[in-house]
Amino acid sequence: MTHKFSLIFLLLFMLISPQLVVGGEPRYPVLDSKFPAAEAKLGWIDNEHVIFHGYEIGKFGQKSADDGHELRETGLFIWDIPQNKVMKYWSIDSQVGLCVFRGAVTFKQRVKPGHDIWNVVTGDLHGAQQRPEEKKLWLNGTSCRLHEEQPEWAVQDGHRRWGLLEDLGYLDFGLSSRADPSKASPVLLYPPDEKIPKQLPFTGEQVRLHVSYFEFADVYLLEGHRETTYAPVIWLLKPDGTVTKVLEPTGKQWEKMGWGHFYLTKKGLLLTGGRGDYASVGTTGGYLLNEGNLTRIIAGFMRPAAVSPDGCKVAFVHVLHSQAGADSFRALQVGKPGTRTLKMIDLCAGKGE
């Protein structure tokens, strides 16, 4: 735990007073699976294997045997990064609520399209099995653990809650007060089996109702609420309830470039977004905020993305721009893979600039 806290302080040092450095070429090794990937949830099973939604050449655009709908994503696939090989893991006929954590894979799948009858699929790197959801189950989106009894974070009483790892409890963002933010209540951390919560230094209207956990640092990332695509405040929540601000916009030009998502890595904060035209990259890409510099490490759309458990690698679905995305769609229709593929950058292997 001491090592993880020391790592957090190092990251804080790296994220102070950023200055923009933009370049079009990657500063780190980029590995391309060359496999057509969907812009849908993906995750790391371990530090060498990524599971993702993919398209199958020859099936894309065909009619489903069940109800005749046009097929898109027809499988979950595992990318073995050291071998640079992709293997099919599970058959699907649409996107699923994929949850991946500490080697476990969990999701629910409709028995038939359009029917509210579900199977629960659970597995690991070596395979999966399914069973009927005979009674309601609650899935913790952080730990991917299935609960047979309703957890406190799933109580439906108007409060907005988010389940953390089971040994930490959950966050209560309070009742929605968007119409009058002055009435917003502080976000509360409820440790398990404790009746008195810990009050966090922001309200439920100041922070986005979304929490990301990063295992390598044992912290939770929260983003400030925003009405624009400008960079928001970013906080890190430690298991002891300590909150640290790691990004606070101060009016710099790069903060207004148009940001979509934020990820914590061992080398700093990764920001994805930027602006471009239909057929040109512009400033779109993935940017690393490191030692006071914001550096583009890859150009183009980088969505979605996921950070490996050790904090070194970032896997993401990549395409240069909207024109390339449309071309990839047409390529799939005629049996070709296109250029929207799953890629990976190893931030610990590169030297950067």
ABEGO torsion letter per residue (X at the ends): XAAAAAAAAAAAAAABGBBBBBBABBABBBBBAGBBBBBBBBBBABAABBBBBBBBBGABGBBBAAAGBBBBBABBBBBBAAAGBBBBABBBABBBBBBBBGGBBBBBBBABBGBABBBBBBBBAAEBBBBBBABBBBBBAAAGBBBABBBAAABBAGBBBBBBBAAAEBBBAEBBAAABAAABBBBBBBBBGBABBBBBABBAAABBBBBBBBAAAGBBBBBBBBABABBBBBBBBBAAGBBBBABBBAGBAAAAAGBABBBBBAAEBBBBEEBBBAABAEABEBBBBBGGBBBBABBEBBOBBBBBAAGABBBBBBBABAAAAAAAAAAAAAGBAEABBBBBBBAAABAEX
